[in-house]
Amino acid sequence: MNLEKVTKGKESILHNLMQFYIYEFSKFVPEIRLEQDGTYKLFNLNRYWENSNFHAFFIKLENEYIGFALVESESKSFPNTFHEFFIIATYSGKGYGEKAATELMLMFPGNWIITQIEANYPAQAFWRKLVYKLTNGDVTERYDKERRSIQEFHISSIVNAE
């Protein structure tokens, strides 16, 4: 498994992968609907090409795209966060997501906040297990008014990633 920084020239590949992500996410958000052309509405990715605090990565297994991550790195007013994170179903549950997320957190050490929507129990379980492992349980978890699960923690450049 390796990470590849997405360049603007590969934006269309990222949009293609995001179609699978949005499809999977539609299980949790019934308001998500297909557009008239049979695709899901594209994300506006401009900030990932224009702002140095926004980073898009492909997650690859050899030369195959198996997922992506959209990360906002820590600034004065906001901690590091994953805006979107996805591993395609074929490779889900095989450790690739955990490895990619760990590498990304090490790439952006510091304070982190990760949020999952209320109904996405698989994502909540994934992030909770990984964050507790990496921080030896030094994490604050809470729910906001929309019942989103939120983990807040700090990652140094060396973590408990066995």
C-alpha positions in Angstrom: 0.0 0.0 0.0 1.3 3.5 -0.8 0.0 7.0 -0.8 0.2 9.2 -3.9 -0.4 13.0 -3.7 -3.2 13.9 -6.1 -2.3 16.6 -8.6 -4.9 18.7 -10.5 -4.0 16.7 -13.6 -5.5 13.6 -11.9 -8.6 15.2 -10.6 -10.8 13.2 -12.9 -9.5 10.0 -11.5 -10.3 11.2 -8.0 -13.8 12.2 -9.1 -14.2 8.7 -10.5 -13.2 7.1 -7.2 -15.5 9.5 -5.3 -18.5 8.2 -7.2 -18.0 4.9 -5.4 -17.6 6.7 -2.1 -20.8 8.7 -2.5 -22.6 5.6 -3.5 -21.5 3.9 -0.3 -22.3 7.0 1.7 -25.8 7.2 0.3 -26.7 4.2 2.6 -26.3 6.7 5.5 -27.7 9.8 3.9 -30.9 9.1 2.0 -31.0 12.6 0.6 -28.1 11.8 -1.7 -29.5 11.4 -5.2 -28.1 10.8 -8.7 -27.9 13.7 -11.1 -29.8 13.7 -14.4 -26.7 12.2 -16.1 -26.7 9.2 -13.8 -23.7 10.3 -11.7 -23.5 11.8 -8.2 -22.8 15.5 -7.9 -19.1 16.2 -8.0 -17.2 17.6 -5.0 -15.7 21.0 -5.5 -12.0 20.1 -5.1 -10.5 23.5 -5.9 -9.2 24.1 -2.3 -7.1 21.0 -2.7 -5.2 22.6 -5.6 -5.3 26.2 -4.3 -4.7 26.1 -0.5 -1.6 24.6 1.0 -3.5 23.3 4.1 -5.7 21.0 1.9 -4.2 17.7 0.7 -5.7 15.0 -1.6 -4.1 11.5 -1.7 -4.8 8.4 -3.6 -4.4 5.1 -1.7 -2.9 2.6 -4.0 -1.9 -1.1 -3.9 0.9 -1.4 -6.4 -0.5 0.4 -9.4 -4.2 0.0 -8.5 -6.3 2.8 -7.0 -8.0 1.4 -3.9 -9.1 4.6 -2.2 -8.4 8.2 -1.3 -8.1 10.6 1.5 -8.9 14.3 1.7 -6.9 15.9 4.6 -6.9 19.4 6.0 -3.6 20.1 7.8 -3.5 21.9 11.1 -3.7 25.7 11.1 -3.8 28.3 13.8 -7.6 27.9 14.1 -8.2 24.3 13.2 -6.6 20.9 13.9 -5.7 18.3 11.3 -8.7 16.4 10.0 -9.8 13.9 7.5 -12.6 15.5 5.4 -13.1 12.3 3.5 -11.5 8.8 3.7 -12.4 5.8 1.6 -11.2 2.3 0.7 -13.1 0.4 -2.0 -15.2 -2.6 -0.8 -12.8 -5.2 -2.3 -10.0 -4.0 0.0 -12.0 -2.9 3.0 -11.2 -4.7 6.3 -7.8 -5.9 5.1 -5.7 -3.3 7.0 -5.1 -1.0 4.1 -7.2 1.8 5.5 -5.6 1.5 8.9 -2.1 1.7 7.3 -3.0 4.6 5.1 -4.7 6.6 7.9 -1.7 6.0 10.2 0.8 7.1 7.5 -1.2 10.3 6.9 -1.5 11.1 10.6 2.3 10.7 10.9 2.7 12.9 7.9 0.7 15.6 9.7 1.6 15.3 13.4 -0.2 17.5 15.9 -3.7 17.9 17.0 -6.4 16.0 15.2 -10.2 15.9 15.1 -12.1 13.2 13.2 -15.9 13.2 12.8 -18.3 10.5 11.7 -22.0 10.9 11.0 -24.4 9.3 13.4 -25.6 6.4 11.2 -22.1 5.4 9.9 -21.3 2.8 12.6 -18.6 1.1 10.5 -16.7 4.4 10.2 -17.1 5.0 13.9 -15.8 1.6 14.8 -12.8 2.0 12.4 -11.7 5.4 13.7 -12.4 4.6 17.3 -10.2 1.4 17.2 -7.4 3.1 15.2 -7.3 6.3 17.3 -7.3 4.4 20.6 -4.5 2.2 19.4 -2.3 5.0 18.1 -2.8 7.2 21.2 -2.9 4.4 23.9 -6.4 5.7 24.7 -5.4 9.3 25.1 -8.4 10.6 23.1 -11.4 12.7 24.0 -14.6 11.4 22.4 -17.9 13.3 22.3 -21.1 13.6 20.3 -22.3 16.9 18.9 -25.9 18.1 18.6 -26.3 16.2 15.3 -25.1 13.0 17.1 -21.9 12.9 15.1 -19.2 10.9 16.8 -16.0 13.1 17.3 -12.6 12.0 18.4 -10.0 14.6 19.4 -6.4 13.6 20.0 -2.7 14.4 19.5 -0.4 12.5 17.2 3.4 13.0 17.5 5.8 11.8 14.8 6.1 8.5 16.7 3.0 6.6 17.7 2.1 3.2 19.0 1.6 1.8 15.4 2.6 -1.9 15.6 
